[in-house]
Amino acid sequence: TASSQTTYPILVGIKWLLLRGFTEQIVFSDNKFTSGDGGSWTVAIGPPNAQSTDQVKQLILERNWFAPHPGQHVALMLWAQDVTVRNNLFDLTGAAAQNGMIIEQRGIEPLPSNVHVYNNTFYSNSSGSFRPIQFVEGAGGMVAKNNLGYAPLSTSRDMVSGTAVIENNTTDAGILVSPGFL
């Protein structure tokens, strides 16, 4: 029998994950995210299009490995509220642009708010611009703490951009310096 409930899609990579009702309280952990088709984002979380008021909130992304395809520009695109991104590895080597994550509003949904980015590692062995964390717009409560970036071949770099509480991240100049891992 057909259900009278509405389904709301969340874009994950380029595949749709259909959930019923308001989308909240989701954990993505211990995954390797790649995409072989060259879409703009490896993972995108938020409403299905710019005309949707669907809301995605209360997410945790932890212990994941983001490895964008060479044609991709962003490993993680967030159009959501109340998100924690922690303890992930972003290997941006070979991507079309070395953008780790972008937090912004996609369309008419509420502005992103309370996005906390902690203890992530961002790496690239490619030349070009290296921009791990970008808070493009938001309603407040943005935090970036204890994130590590290393891109020895980068020609320009900006570890964290936008308005946020920014503490104990690799400095823009430090992105060129090896963290000394063995």
N, C-alpha and C positions, 0 to 999 in steps of 0.2 A: 504494500500500500504506500501511497505517496505521503510524505511528511509535510505538514504545514509550516515547519520551521524553515527559516532562511539560513543559507550557508554563507559564510564570509571567508573569502580566501586570504591567505597570507602568502606573499611571494617569497619563496625560498630558492635561491638561485634562479632558475627559470621555470621551476616546477611549482604547481599550486598545491598547497596543503589545505584541504577544506575542513573547516571546523564550524560547528554550529554555535550561533550566538556571538556574544562579545568575546573577543580573543584576548585572554590574559592567563597569567600564571603558567608560563611555558619555560622549560629548561632545555637548552641544547648543550650537550656535553660529550666530550671524548669522540669527536668526529673529525674527519678530514674533508674539507670542503674544496672541491675543484669543479671546474666546468669546462667541458671540451668544445663548446660551441662558440666561444668568443663573445658572449653577451657582455653588456657593459659592467655587470656586477657579478661577483662570485656568489654572494648571499645578499638578498635584500629582504628586509622585514618591515612590513607596514601595510597600508591599504593597497588594494589591487590596482588603483589608478588615481589620478589627480582629482577626479570628480567625486570620489567616495569619501564619506564621513566616517567610515569604519575606523575603529581604534584598536591599536595593539599596545598592550602595556603589561607590566610586571613580568619581564623576561630576564632570564639569566643565560648568558653565553659563557661557558667556561671549559677550559682544557681542550680547545679545538685547534686544529691546524688549518689555516687558510692558505691556499696555494692557487692564486689566480692564474687563469689561462693567459697566454701571451697577448691576446686581443682585448683583455679586460682592463678597465680603468680603476675600479674600486673593489677591494676584497669584501668589505662589509658596509652596506648602505642601511642606515637606520632611520625610519620614519615612525618612531614609537616613543612611548613615555614609560618612565619607571623601569629603566633597563640597567643591568649590571653586566659589564663585559670584563671578565677577569681571567688571568692565567692562560691566555691564548698565545699561539705562535702565528705570526703573519710573515710568510716568506713571499715577498713581492718581487723577487728576481724574475726578470723576463716579462713582467706585465707591461702593458702599453703605457701605463702611468703607475707610479709607485705610491698609490693612495691606500693607506690601511683601512681607515673607516671615515665615513662622512655621516654626520648627524644633522638632519635638516627636515623641513616640512616638505612633503611631496605635493600637496594640493590644498584641499579645504579641511582636512582633518586637524585636530588640535596640534599646536606647536609641540615639538619634542620637549620634554622636561625630565629632570631627575635622571639623567644618563650618567652613570659612574663607570669610569674606565680605569681599572687597577691592574698592575702587575703583568702587563702584556709585553711580549717581545716582538719587535718589528725589525725585519732584516731585508736587505736587498744587495745583490752583487751586480746590479745594473747601473749604468750611468743615467743621468737625468735628474729630475726633481723627485725628492723623497719627502712625502707628507703623511706621516703615520696617523695622526688624529686631527680631524677637522670638525669643530663645532660651528657649522655654518649659521644656524639660527636655532633659537630655543626660548622657552619660557622661564628658564632659570633652573638652578639645582644641578648644573653640569660640573663634573669633577673629573680630573685626570691626574692620577697619582701613581708613582713608582713604575712608570713604563720605561722600557729600554729600547733604544733605537740604534741600529748600526748599519750604515750604508757607505762603505769606504770609497765607492766610485761615484757617489752622488755629486751633481754639480750645483744643486741648490737644495736647501733643506729647511723644514719647519716642523719640529717635533709635535707641537700642539698649537693649533691656531683657533681663534675665536674666543668667546667669553666663557670662562670656566674657572673653577678653583684649580690651579695648576701647581703641583708640588712634587719634588723629588723625581722628575722625569729626566731623561738624558737631555742635555742642552743641545741647541742646534749645532754648535761647534763640536760637541762631544760625539755626534753621530759619525764623525770620521775616525774616531778613536776606538780601537778594538776593546771590547769589554774583557778580554783576556780569558775567554772560555777555553778549556782544554778538551 
